[in-house]
Amino acid sequence: MRIQNDILMTLENKRRVLQFLLDLSAAFDTVDHTLLFACMISAGVIGVAHKWFESYLTSMTQIVRLGQTQSDPSELLQGVTQWSVIVPDLFTLYTEPIGQIVRRH
């Protein structure tokens, strides 16, 4: 309701409205580890903390199972586990450049 009200008030004042929507339904699955590590360094996460995150994320694997057959483990090069408490903060850090780009333009 707040967004709708803001849009209507802006239009009544003869101003333009730009709405920017992102589909984040699979967002945690698309986090590129290399880019995330770069974002972490830019934010000052270095040293032991950075190595811990790097170790945590680079040790993730997945297996596909169909009935009694399963694949060999495969290293995940992107994606973060959604059940982790720290993941929302990592995702915010990862998407921060989007806000910077929008503010510039």
C-alpha positions as CSV (number, residue, x, y, z in Angstrom):
1,M,0.0,0.0,0.0
2,R,2.9,2.3,0.8
3,I,4.4,1.8,-2.7
4,Q,1.0,2.4,-4.4
5,N,0.5,5.5,-2.4
6,D,3.9,6.9,-3.2
7,I,3.3,6.2,-6.9
8,L,-0.1,7.9,-6.9
9,M,1.3,10.9,-5.0
10,T,4.2,11.2,-7.4
11,L,1.9,11.0,-10.5
12,E,-0.4,13.6,-9.0
13,N,2.5,16.0,-8.7
14,K,3.2,15.5,-12.4
15,R,6.4,13.6,-11.8
16,R,7.7,10.4,-13.4
17,V,7.7,7.1,-11.7
18,L,10.3,4.4,-12.3
19,Q,9.6,1.0,-10.8
20,F,12.5,-1.5,-10.7
21,L,11.5,-5.1,-9.9
22,L,13.8,-8.1,-9.3
23,D,12.7,-11.7,-9.2
24,L,14.7,-13.1,-6.3
25,S,12.9,-16.5,-6.2
26,A,16.1,-18.4,-6.9
27,A,18.5,-15.6,-5.8
28,F,20.6,-17.7,-3.3
29,D,21.2,-20.3,-6.0
30,T,22.8,-17.7,-8.3
31,V,25.5,-16.2,-6.0
32,D,28.8,-16.5,-7.8
33,H,31.5,-17.4,-5.2
34,T,34.3,-15.5,-7.0
35,L,32.2,-12.3,-7.1
36,L,31.1,-12.8,-3.5
37,F,34.7,-13.1,-2.3
38,A,35.6,-9.9,-4.2
39,C,32.6,-8.1,-2.6
40,M,33.7,-9.4,0.9
41,I,37.2,-8.0,0.4
42,S,35.8,-4.7,-0.8
43,A,33.7,-4.6,2.4
44,G,36.8,-5.3,4.5
45,V,36.2,-9.0,5.2
46,I,39.8,-10.1,5.0
47,G,42.3,-12.4,6.8
48,V,41.0,-15.3,8.9
49,A,37.3,-14.3,8.4
50,H,37.7,-14.3,4.6
51,K,39.5,-17.6,4.6
52,W,36.7,-19.1,6.8
53,F,34.0,-18.0,4.4
54,E,36.1,-19.2,1.4
55,S,36.6,-22.6,3.1
56,Y,32.9,-22.8,4.0
57,L,31.6,-22.0,0.5
58,T,34.2,-23.8,-1.6
59,S,33.7,-27.1,0.2
60,M,30.0,-27.3,-0.8
61,T,29.0,-30.2,-3.2
62,Q,25.8,-31.6,-4.5
63,I,24.6,-35.0,-5.5
64,V,21.7,-35.8,-7.7
65,R,19.7,-38.9,-6.7
66,L,17.1,-40.6,-8.8
67,G,15.6,-43.7,-7.2
68,Q,18.6,-45.9,-6.2
69,T,21.0,-44.2,-8.6
70,Q,23.1,-41.1,-7.7
71,S,25.7,-39.0,-9.3
72,D,29.2,-38.4,-8.1
73,P,29.6,-35.3,-5.9
74,S,30.0,-32.1,-7.9
75,E,31.6,-28.9,-6.5
76,L,29.2,-26.0,-6.4
77,L,30.8,-22.9,-7.9
78,Q,27.8,-20.7,-7.2
79,G,24.9,-20.7,-4.7
80,V,24.8,-20.4,-0.9
81,T,22.9,-22.6,1.5
82,Q,19.6,-21.0,2.4
83,W,19.4,-22.4,5.9
84,S,22.5,-20.6,7.1
85,V,22.0,-17.6,9.5
86,I,24.7,-15.5,7.8
87,V,23.5,-16.0,4.2
88,P,21.1,-13.0,4.1
89,D,24.0,-10.8,5.1
90,L,26.2,-12.3,2.4
91,F,23.5,-11.9,-0.2
92,T,23.0,-8.2,0.8
93,L,26.8,-7.7,0.5
94,Y,26.7,-9.5,-2.9
95,T,23.9,-7.3,-4.3
96,E,25.2,-4.0,-2.9
97,P,26.8,-3.0,-6.3
98,I,23.3,-3.1,-7.9
99,G,22.2,-0.2,-5.6
100,Q,25.4,1.7,-6.4
101,I,24.7,1.4,-10.1
102,V,21.1,2.5,-9.7
103,R,22.1,5.5,-7.6
104,R,24.6,6.6,-10.3
105,H,22.0,6.6,-13.0
